Amino acid sequence: MSPNINTWVDVCSVDDLIPHSGVCALVEEIQVAIFYMPEDNAVFAINNFDPFSLINILSRGLIGDIQGEPMVSSPIYKQHFSLKTGICFEDETVKVDSYGVRIEGSRVEVNIHDITPETILGGAA
């Protein structure tokens, strides 16, 4: 049976998010790093696993942008990952999954089955 790509999982309240920072949520046995930029009313969701340090830690990274592209800096070896696509800025052959994420009312929902760059990413509100 194939996964339902329209499966949105209620993860938390918007109030549980930390502005300009990340939180980690377990969604269907996958650690998902969720980042919130309230001034843009934007949320982003990527896999929490850092492929360079081989640990789940990206939710603890610093967020910002590189040439306008929202990104997170890994707290271990400092590689930068796009919050929209999951692609590493320093090595484009390395990528973490990015997921659909949205705010519905006051709730944050994640869809781990929708991992294309065209999914509802930042700015979904």
Sequence and secondary structure as in RCSB ss.txt:
>XXXX:A:sequence
MSPNINTWVDVCSVDDLIPHSGVCALVEEIQVAIFYMPEDNAVFAINNFDPFSLINILSRGLIGDIQGEPMVSSP
IYKQHFSLKTGICFEDETVKVDSYGVRIEGSRVEVNIHDITPETILGGAA
>XXXX:A:secstr
    TT  EEEEEGGGS BTEEEEEEETTEEEEEEEEGGGTEEEEEESEETTTTEE GGGSEEEEETTEEEEE T
TT  EEETTT BBSS TT B  EEEEEEETTEEEEETT  STTSS TT  
